[in-house]
């Protein structure tokens, strides 16, 4: 029984950590007015009939805080890359000079900043919901073990541990959200 309890706790911690990782990944993709190659994550380009991630057909870097520079490995890819960025509808306009594609990151308006902060808070809330769902599932599993003969004090101790994990991970979500909000609101 004790072994099952520790397996449930490990599983809960792993799932809560995955919720945090997912949140971090999502927050990186929310534009905070600074050039970041990860803004282009998820964009796929038609590469000889195969949808291929943009970073697998070009070098992407940021020469300064307001510019993303895309250097395709083949000149023929300039058009398809430009189309893919426009089609992704991420609010960025590529400029193709025949050699490279430049994307200037516009300064954020106050209205846009407020929208982005709402988006960040929504992502944070999704992560918290995921963490709370994990807590509930784990506690349900512990209650089943209690019915199967787990000692009541062992079940209570395990529930307390689950709550500690939940509090710890929710605090981390709050920190990530707070940090991203500050990044967005800093001009």
N, C-alpha and C positions, 0 to 999 in steps of 0.2 A: 504493500500500500504506500509506504513512504517513497518508494521509487517512482510510483505513478504520480504522486504529488509533485515530486521534483521535476518530472517530465512535463507536467502541465505548466508548472511555473516557468520552466525554460522556454516552452513553446509560447507562453504569453509574452515573455520578455522579447523573444525573437520577433513576434508579430507586432508588438508595440514599436520596436526599433525599426521595423520595415515601414511603419506608418511615418516615423520621423524621416527616414531616408527618402520616402516618396515626397513628403512635404518639402524637404531641402531641394529635391530635383525640380519640383513645380515652382518653387520660389525663385530659383535661378533663372527660369524662363520668363519671369515677369520683369519687364523692362523697367529699370530704375533711372533711365536717362544716361547711363554709361554704356559704351560699346562693350559687348561681351559675345564671343563666338557662340556661346550656348543659346543665344537668342535664335540661332538658326537650327538648333537641334530639332529633329523631327521633320525637317524639309527633305523631301526625296526628289531626285532629278531623274528624268528619263535618260538613261545611259544605254544606248543601243538597244532600246526596247525593254530594259530592266529598270524598275524603280530602285534607285541606289541612294543611300544617304549622301547628302551634300558633302560631308567631310571625307567621303571616300572617293570623290572625283576632283577634289581641289584642296589647296592649303587655305586655311582661314585664320587670319590674325587681326590684331587691333593695333595699328601703328600709333594711335592716340586714343584718348578717352571718348571721342565723338565719332570715330570711324571704324568700320569693319571692312577689311580688305579680303577679297576672295580671288585667289589665283588658281584657275582651273589647270589641270595637268595637260589638257588638250584644248587648244583654242576653239575647236568646234563646239565645246561645251558651254561657251559664254551665253549663247541664246537660251538653251534649255535651262541653265542655272537661273538666268534672269527671269524667265517665265515661271519657274518653280517658286522663286521668292515672292513674286507678285501674286501667284495663285494661293500661296500660304496665308495671305491676308493677315499679316502680322503688323501692318502699319508701317512698313519700311519700304523705301523706294530705291531699287538698285540702279546704279549708273555704270553703264558699260562703255569703256573707252577703247574697246578692241583688243586690249591686253589683259586687263583685270576688271573686276567689278568692285566698285566702292559703294558702301552704304553709309550715308551720314545719319547719325542718330540725332534726331531733333530734340531740342530741349522740351521738357514736359510742361504742359500748361497746368495751372492749378486744378482745373476741372479734371484733367487726365490723372493727375496725382491722386485726387480723391477717389477716382474710379479704381485705380491700381491698389490703393490701400484697402478698399472694399474687397477686391479680388484676393488680396493677401489674407484678409481676415476670414474670407470664405474657405480658402485652402486650409487655414489653421483650424477652422471649425470642423472641416472634413477629417483632418488628422485626429482631432480630439474624439470625434464620433467613432472612428475606427478603433482608437485606444479603449474607449468605454465599452464598445462591443466586445473587444477581446477580454476585458475584465469580466463582463457578464457571462460570456461563454466559459471562461475558466472557472468562475464561481459555480456555474451550473454543473460543470464536470466534478468539482470538489464535493458538491452536495450529493451527486450520484455515488461518489466514493464513500461518503458518510453513511448512505443507506446500505452500502456493501460491506460496512463494518469498520471504516476508518474511525479512529478515536476522535471524539468531538473537539477536544483541545487541539489536536493536530490539524483538523479542518479549519478551526478558527485562526490558528497561527498562519496557515496557508492563505486564508482569505485576507489576513492583515498584510501579508507579503504582496499579494496581488494588488491591494490598495496602494501600498508603497510604490510598486512599479508604476501603477497608473498615475499617481501624483507626480512621480519623477518625470515620466514621459510627457504629461500635460504641461509641466513647468518648462520642459525643453521646447515644446511647441510654442508656448507663450514667448519664450526668449527669441526664438527664430522669427516669429511674426513681428515682435517689437523691433528687432534689428532691421528687418526688411522695410518696415514702415518708416523708420528713421532714414534709411537709405533713400527711399522714394521721396520723402518730404524735404531732404537736404538738397538745396539748390546749388 
